[in-house]
Amino acid sequence: AVLVGETLYLAGAIGIDPATGEPPPKIEDEVKIVMDSMKSRLEMAGMSMNDLVMVNIHCPDLSLYGAFNDVYRTYFDDHFPARAFLGSGPLLANGHFELTGIAVKQ
C-alpha cells in the first residue's frame, strides 16, 4: 500500500493461506483471507473498510461472482465503494481473486 496525503492505494492481494501457500479449498475462506488482508492494510494506515472508495476484483472464473459477493458485503456497514468485478487470466498461486483498492480517509 502507498499513502499519498489522505489517499491510500492498495496494491493487488490474493487469498492465499499462509500455512500452505495455496488458496484454501473453500472459496468463501479465500475471500475472507483477501478481504482480511485489505482490512488489515487499511487499519495500518488508520483507516477502515468504510474509507474505501474503489475496489477492483480480478477473477479468472466469473461464475464465482455470487460466492465472492456473499462474503464481500459482510465487510461493510451501509457504505459500499465503487467496484469492478473483472474477468482475468490465471492469477498467481492459482488464486481465484486479486483485489486492488483506493481509500480516502474520511
Sequence and secondary structure as in RCSB ss.txt:
>XXXX:A:sequence
AVLVGETLYLAGAIGIDPATGEPPPKIEDEVKIVMDSMKSRLEMAGMSMNDLVMVNIHCPDLSLYGAFNDVYRTY
FDDHFPARAFLGSGPLLANGHFELTGIAVKQ
>XXXX:A:secstr
 EEETTEEEEEEEE  BTTTTB  SSHHHHHHHHHHHHHHHHHHTT  GGGEEEEEEEES GGGHHHHHHHHGGG
 SS   EEEEEE S  GGG S EEEEEEE  
